[in-house]
Amino acid sequence: MSDDNKKELTKEEQFRQKALDYHAIPTAGKIAIALTKPADSAQDLALAYSPGVAEPVREIAKDPANAYKYTGKGNTVAVISNGTAILGLGNLGPLASKPVMEGKALLFKRFAGIDSIDIEVKHNTVDEFVNTVAAIADTFGGINLEDIKAPECFEIERRLIELCDIPVFHDDQHGTAIVTAAGMLNAIELQGKKIEECTIVCLGAGAAACACMELLIQCGAQRENIYMLDRNGVISTQRDDLNVYKQRFANNTDKRTLTDAIEGADLFLGVSGPNLMTEEQIKLMADKPVVFACSNPDPEITPELAHSARQDLIMGTGRSDYPNQVNNVLCFPFIFRGALDVRAKEINIEMKLAAVEAIRSIAKEAVPEEVLKAAGVEELSFGPHYIIPKPMDPRLLPRVAKAVAQAAVDSGVARIALPDGYMDN
């Protein structure tokens, strides 16, 4: 495309073309296979394949744990989707999800040095999906489930955790929950409140919403203080249209609408859709509220509108062009790094809580110059506009991975001990 034609395009059209070019040029896609051993001579090939390859085959046959010693299993994560909930685009099918899954693989490699391969699964039933993934799971050190719609995602993850002897982690649920909890706990602290005493409103009742609320409960929130809303309003005990996952959040209340629920609330989490919250509703919240409007790309309420309505709020969104971005990349590469490095059998609640504490603690420390430069700002310090680390912060890898690995060891799901000096450099 010529420069003249580019000038005629809107910013949105230019960005769309840049995104398409990025994925297509000079090589289609975002990931490739790299060799880790020499393959230049006849001797190299004899060792890499026949006859030399027979030796590690025999060792693995004797003891399956030797796969971690002689293959790339221990540093490989599969990113698996059925394409039923792609970003905010909906159910577009497995193949359409491939650019997202390749993107996830790119992030694993870029931020945690983990080799990752995307797998898109066609299936007709939950049983077929689970059986397909379980049948190939031994190839990998971990499985990252992605963009699978609720409520099927809950059952899929639960069954795969039971069937697989490696970590299975649905990032849309738990990655979102971990980063949300870290940011919210810091915001609550700044506002001088206690999570145990906060009234929480959650707009959205899908995978991310349920996981976020369950993790906040593990952090001290009271279930009876949570008001969750779906398309039909507040999830209450009077409703008879709730699946088993929503039933866990059924509140014995007469509140029916967002306006009803938001009055006097301390915390708001939006994981629903754009422009669903108004300035008038923000004004109904308690003093010093916390608002996380995480619908992407357009939040439930923009920071401009929210701050014009309330000068005393702390706000986060899912966007990188506003302060306090709730971004899963703060979490999932490093959780898997820690889990892989101690060969964890699963990613349990202890590991998730360890990640929450590690992430939130980084935001309270002095920010390295390289992070300021990458963020394009002169200064950052713990406060209303900086409650959560920036994605490019190099402290995330060692701090989160080590905390997660140690929690795996302490909780008994690690197969090996934490290596001496792990992540100290």
N, C-alpha and C positions, 0 to 999 in steps of 0.2 A: 504494500500500500504506500502511495506517495505521501510526502509531507503535506502537500496541498489537500489531499483527501482527508488526512488525519485532522487538519485544522477545521474541516467542515463538520466533523463529528462532535457530538456532545461529550462531556467528560465520562458519562456512563458508557457511551458507545466506544470511546477510546479504551476505557478500562476493560470492557468485554473483549475487544480485539487483542489487547495485551495479554489477557488471561488465556485466550485461545492460542496465541502465538507461543506463549510460555510453555504450554503443554505439547505443542506440535513441533517446535523448532529448537535446536537442529535435529533432535531425536525425539520421536514420539514417546510420551510418558515421562515419569519422574524418577524411576528407579531402574537399576540394572544389576546384573550379577558380576561380582569381582572375584578374581582368583586370589587365594591366600597362600598358595604354594607355587614354586617354580614348575613350569611345564615346557621347558625349552629343549630337553635332551631325551634320548631314548631311556636313560636311567630314570629321569623324572617321571616319564610316562609309565615305566615299569612299577614305580613306587605308587603313583597316583591311582593306577587302575590294575590291570592284570600283569603280573601275579601278586604284586605287593599288597593290593587292597584286601587280599584274603586274610592277612594277619589281623587287622582290626576287626574284620568280620568275626573271626574266631573268638576274639577277646570279648566282643559285645554279646555273642551267643552264650558265653560263659557267665557274663554278668552284665545285664542291661545298663547298669550305671556307667559302664565304660563308654557308652555313646557320648557322654559329656566330655570324655577325655579325647576321643578319636574323631569326633565329628563336630559340626557347628551347631548341634542341637541346643547347647547351653547358652548360645547367644542369638537365638532365632525366635522371633515372635510372629505368629500368623495373625493378620488382620482380616477378619472374616465378617461378611455381610450377606444379607439376602436382598438388600435394596428396598426394604419396605418403609423406611423412614429416613430418606436421604436429606441431611441438613434440614432446611425448612421447606424442601421441595416436595416431600411426600413419597409415596410408593411409586417409584419409577423403574423398579426392577433391578436385578443383580448387576447386569452389565453397566447400567448407568451409574452405579455406585463405584465403579472401578477407579475413576479419577480421585474420589475422596479416599478410598482405601490406599491407593498409591501415595496420596498426600500424607496419610497417617504413617505409612512406612518411611517416608522421607523424614518426618518428624522424629521417629524412633532413632533413625541413624544420625540425624543432625544433632539432637540434644543428648542422646545417651549412648551413642555408638552401638546400638542394637541393630542387627540385621533383621529385616522384616520383609515378608512377602504377603501380597494381598490375595485373598481367595474369595470369589463371589459364587454363591451357592444357589442353584435353582432347586426348588422343592415345592411340593403341594401341601405338606403338613408339617407341623412342629416335629413329629416323630422322624420324618425324613431328614429334616435339617439337623436335628440332634445326632442321629445315627451317622450321617455323613461326616460331621465334624469330629465326633468321637472316634470314628474309624481311622482318621488321619492324624489324630492329636499327638501320637508318639513321635511324629516327625519333629515336633517343635519343643522349645523350652517353655512357651507360654502362648496363650490365645487371647487376643483382644477382639471382643465382639463389638460391632459398630453398626449404627443406623438400622436397627431392628425395632419395629414398632411395638408399642405396648398394646395389650398386656402379654403378648406372646414372648416378648423379650425376658420377662421374669421367669417364665417356665423354662425357656431355653437355657438361660444361664444356670438356674438351679440344677437342672438335670445334667448339664455338662460338668459342673463342679463335682457332682456325685460320680460321674463316669470317668473323668479324666484325672490323671495323677500329676497334673501340671497346673499352674495358675490359669484360671479362666476369669476374665475381667471385662464387664460390659462398661466401656468408658462413658457412654452417654448417661449411664446411671451414676457410677461411683466416682469417675473422674470429675464430673460436674459437682457432685456432692462434696468431695474433698476440697476443691478450690473454693466453692461457695462457703463451706463451713469455716475455712481459714480466714477468708475475707470478712465474713459476718462476725465472727468472734472478735476480730480486731476492731471492727467498727463499733460493736457493742461496748467493748472496753473503752474506746475513745468517748463514747456517749455517756459513760458512767453508769451503765446498766449491767444486769446479770441475766444470762441466758435463761436461768431457771424461772425468772420472774417475767419474762417477755411474752407478750401476745404476738403471735406470728400469723400472717396471712400469706398463703401460697396460691397464686393464680396459675393454674395448670395442675393436672393430675396424672401426667404420663410418667414415663420411666424416670426422667431426671427429677421431676417434682417429688415423687415418692422416695427416691433415694436420698435427696437432699433433706427431706424432713426426717427420715429415719436416722440419718447421721447426726443431724442437729439434736435429736432426742438422745443419742449416745453421748453427745457433748453436754447434755444437761437440760435441754428444752423439755417442757412438760407436754405430753401428747394432748391433754385436754385444753391447752392454750393455743392449739394449732387449728386454724380455719383454712381448709383447702377447698378450692373451687374448680369445677370443670365447666363444660359448656352449659350445663343445666343449673349452675349456681353452687351454693355452699353444699359441701358433702356432709349431710347430717344423718342422724339415726332415723329420721322420719322417711328417708328415701328408700325405695325398694328396687332401684335400678343400678346398684353398685356392684362391681366385680369384687372379688375377694381382696384385691390389693387396695382399692379405694375404701373398702369397709374398715380397714385399719385406721383410717383417718376420719371416720364418721363421728362428728361432734354432736352431742346432745344440746342442740341450740335451735332458737327460732330465727336466727339470721339466715337470710336467703340469697342476698345479692352481695356483690363486692362492696357497695356502699355501706351495707349493714355491717359487714365483717371488718372493714378497714377502720371504722370509728374506734379510736383509742388504741389502735394497734401500734406496737413498737417496731416490728420488722415486716417488710414486704418483700417477697420473692416472686418475680414474674418469670415463668418458663412456659409462655403460652403464645402470644401473638402481638403484633404491633398496635400501639395506640389504644390499648384497652383500659388504661388508667387516666383519670382526669386530674387537673389541678385541684378541683373541688374535693376530690377523694383524698389527695395528698394532705390537704388542709385538715382533714378529719383525724389524722393520725396523732398519736401521743407526742409529747414534747421530745425533741431530739430523736427523730425516727431514723431508721436505716432502710433504704430502698435499693434493692437489686433488681433492675429491669433488664432481664437477660435474653429476651427475644432477639434473634439476629436475622437480618441485619438491622431491623427497626425495633427498638425497644418498646415495652408497654407504655412508657412515658419517656420523653427525651429529658436529658439532664437540664437543658435550658428551661423547659416548662417546670420541672420539678423544683429547681432552685429558685425560680421566680415565685413559686407558691410557698416555699419553706426555706428560710435562711439557715435553719438549724439542723438540716438533714445531712446524712452521709450517703452517697450514692455510688453504685457500681452498675456496669452494663457488660454486655458481651463484646463490645466494640473496642478496637484498638485506638480509635481516634478520640476517646474520652478517658479520663482518669479511672483507675480502679477496674481494669478489664478482668472479668472472670473468664479465664482462659484455661482449658484443660491441659494445654501443653506445660503448664506449671506443675503438672502432676504425673500423668500416665507414663512418660518415658522413664522417669526416675523411680516410680513404684516398680515397674518391671525390671529396671536395672538392679535394684536391691533384691527383688524376689529371685531373679535369675542367678545372682551371684552367691546365694546360699541354697540354691536349688529348692526353693520353697514349693510345697505341694499345692498351696492355694494362697490367695490374698485375703486374709481374714480381717476382722474388725480392728484388732490390735495394730495391724500394719496400716490400715486406713487412718486411724487416729494418730499414729506416729507421723504419718505424712502431713496431716492437718497441722500438728504442732510445729513440725519442721518448717513448713511453708510460712506460717504466720510469724514465726520467730525471726525469719530473715527480714521481713518488712520493718522490724523494729530497730534494725542495725544501720550503721552508716552505709550509704550506697556507694559502691565502687565507681570510680571515674569512667570506666569503660561502659558501665550500665547507663550512666547519665548521657554519654555520647551517643549510644545506640538509641536511647529514648528521645534524643534531640532536646534535652532540657539541661539547664545549668545546675539545678538543685532538686533533690527529693529528700524528704524526711517523713517519718511516721506521723500521719495526721489524716484529716478528712479526705485529702486528695491522693493519699498514698497509703493504702491499707493492705496492699498485697504486692508481692514482688513483680518486677517486670519479667516477661518470658525469656529475655536474653541474659538474665542474671546468672553468672557462672557458678554461684554458690548453690543453686538448686540441685545440680547433679550430686555433688558429694554429700550435702546435708540431708536431702530427702532420701537418697538411695541408702545411706548409712542408717538412718533412722528406721526405714522400712526393713532393711536386712536384720538389724538388731531386734526389732519387734518380732520378726519371723523366728529367729533363734529363740528368743525368750518365751514365745507362745507355743513352741514345739512343732512348728510346721516346716522348719528348715531341715534339709538332709545333711548339710555340712555346716561347720562352724564358721563364724565370721572370720575371714582371712586376717592375719596380723597386719596392722597398719592400713586396713581397708579404708579407702577414700580419704586418707590423711593428707595426701599430696594435692 
